[in-house]
Amino acid sequence: MNVVIINDNKKDFLDLLLLADEQENMIDKYLDRGVLFALYDNNSLKSICVVTDEENNTFEIQSLATYPQFQGKGYAKYLINHVCDYYKNKGTTMIVGTGDTPIIVPFYENNGFVFSHRIENYFIKHYDAPMFEHGVQLKDKVYFKRALRGV
């Protein structure tokens, strides 16, 4: 596997970004200021994430997406570990905000993240249409954190 930082033409990855964040104007809020990491395996794009600097030695995974046909094969886990390793000497904490669903939450917990806080009705207030993940309507945004030092 090979992880590449994409500096130019980040919108070329919009199809995959939209799997993680369904509304393009929300992606626009962080894409330019974030670092886009693309994971390739056998020269084929499998997974991406965008990481932003949120100050106070904290970085945030804004989008993490893997093409559906490659999900469950460890690509997202590999990418999370790669970005946490990449930032371990640049900060102390990696956070991620996501929908509160029974599939997404355990994924982050199984990858070293612990619950941090919740923003109630985030997806209802900030998105134009109701969003669903694995049949569950997203309402609250839940944040998880992972220590970067000692990773």
Secondary structure, 3 states (H helix, E strand, C coil): CEEEEECCCHHHHHHHHHHHCCCHHHHHHHHCCCEEEEEEECCEEEEEEEEEECCCCEEEEEEEEECHHHCCCCHHHHHHHHHHHHHCCCCCEEEEEEECCCCHHHHHHCCCCEEEEEECCHHHHHCCCCCEECCEECCCEEEEEEECCCC
